[in-house]
């Protein structure tokens, strides 16, 4: 289906561009959200008649978004979640969770503005894009941890998962060494010469 874009759409084009898209994408996303019109003769004339007004409205919205961006860009929010020893969450962090955390920190965004390709399912520092306008995007940091103390470490740049893996490896090594048989290490034992067997004395013939 061919459509006329009413605003900039990433990877498609700018206002007024006529682009060809899949029917489902047009019907389920572009048309109902008023991001585009079907590219027929009537709509082409309608767009050209209203082009100046559409472009002016877009410029005003972009200006508002740029002002709002100053209160959102670079923000860091903390989310405490339960997780396994491998760092996998029992559940996930969704766009709604991020919106609520930002709202609590005084930044006002909507769920549709949070660009999250898939839910966050592991602890760590995650960078998430927030599209305040088709031409204005910012990045926020989402600090997902199992405790406030762990979140503080991650905020300081500590790789909590790597630290945890190193600690588990050390504990395993110490446990293995403690349960080993006392004596020479395996390498030293392998290098030690074998003891010679005693040689029997030859019997002398009786004289």
N, C-alpha and C positions, 0 to 999 in steps of 0.2 A: 504494500500500500504506500502511496505517496502522500506526504503530509507537509504542511507549512509550519515551521517552528515559530512559536510565539515567545520563546525565550531560548537562551543558550542551553543546549543539552550536551553534556560531555560525550565525546567521541562521535557526535552526530553533526552538530553545526551551530550557527548563531541565529539570532532573530531574523525571520524572513527567508531563511534557506528552505528550499524544497528538497526533501530527502526521501529516500525509499527505505521503509522499515518492514519488519515482519508484521503481519496482520494482528497477531496476538499482542505484540508489544504496543501497537497503536491503540487497540481497543481496551486493553487492560491498564495501560499506564499513561500514555501521552494524551489521548483524547479526554478521558474522565478527569485528569488533573489539569486540564486546560493549558497544557504545554504545547499543543499543536492543533491544527485544523486539517481536515481532509483537503487534499490539494485538487479541488474541482474549480470550475470557472467562477462560480458564485463566491466561494471563499477566497479566491485570489483577489477578486475585486474588493471584497469586504476588508481583507487585510491591507491592501494598498490604500484604501480610504482611511483606515484607522492606524496606519503605520506610525505616524508622528506621535499619536497618543500612547500607543503600545510601547514605543521606545522611551518616551518620557517617563511612563510609569515604571518601566524596568530600571531606568537610571535612578529614580527615587528610592526604589527598593534596594538597589545595590548600595546606595549611599547609607541607608539605614543599617544594612548588613555590615558595612565596613566599620560603622560606629560600634555596633554590637560586638564585632570581632575582638575589639580591644579588651573586652571583659571576659573573653572566653579563651583566646589564643594562649597556648602554653600552660593552661591550668592543669593541675595534677589532683586527681581524686583518689581516695583510698577505699577499697572494698575488701572487707574481711569475710572470707569464705572457708568452709571446711574442705580439706583436700587430703589425698593419700600421701604416703611417704615418697611417692614418685612425682608429686606436685600436681597430679590430675584432680580437678575439682569434682566434688560430689554434686553435680549439677553444672550450671554454666552462668556466665555473666552476659546479660542481654542489653540491647540498646536502651530498653526502659530503665534498667539498673543504672546505666551511665547517666541518663537524663536526670534521674532522681538524685544522684550524687552531685551532679553539677548544680541542680536547683538548690540543694542544701548549702552549696558553696556560693550561692548568689549569682550563678550564670544561668540565664534563661534560654533553653533550646528545646526543640521538639523532637519526638522520637524519629520522625521522618528525616530530620537533619543529620542524625547520627549515621555515618556510613560504616556499617559493620557487616562485612561479607559473610561472616559466620560467628556464632557466639564464642566468647572467650572461655576456654575449658582448662586452663592451666594457670598456676600462680606465676607472678612475674610482673615486669613493667611492660605495658602494652601501649603503643601509640595509636590513637583512633582519630580518624578524620571527621570533622563536623562541617557540613556544607550549609552555611547560613544563607547562601544565595547561589544560583548557578555559576556566578562569577566570583564568589567570595567563599573560600574554604580556610579553616584553621585546624590545628592539631592539638588534641588534649592527651595527657598521659593518664592511664588507668593503672593504678598500683594494686594488684590483686595479691593478697597474702593471707596466711592462716592466723596471724596475730598482729596487733599494732607494732610489737617489737620487730617482727619479721618485715613488716611494711617499711619501718624506719631504715632497716638495713638495706632494703632494695632501693629506697629513695637515695641512699648514699652511694649507690652503684655496686653494692655487694651482690654477687650472684649466689642467692640463697640455695638454689638447687645444686650448684657445683660444690658448694661448701658442705651440703648435706651428703652428697655422694662421696666426697673425700673422707668425711667423718665415718660413714658406714664402712668404707673400704679399710680404714685404719683399724676399726673395731674388729672386723673380720680377720685381718692379718694377725692382730694380737691374740685373738682367740685361737687361731690355727697354731701359732707358735707355742702357746701355752700347753696345747694338747699334744705336741710332738714328743717323741721318745727322747729321753736324755742321752747325751753322747755326742759323737762327732756329727756334724752336719752331713747331709747326704753327699754333697760334692767332695768333702774331705774324705769320707769313708770310701768313696769310689776310687780316689787317688792313692789311698794307703796301700802299701804292698801286702800281698797275702802272706800269712805265716807259713814257713816251710814245714812240711811234715817230717817227723823224726825218721832217720834212716836206720834200719835194723842192722845190727852188727853181724858180720858173716860168722857162721859157726866154724870153729876150727876142728879139723878131723882129729879123732883121738889117736894118740901115739902109743 
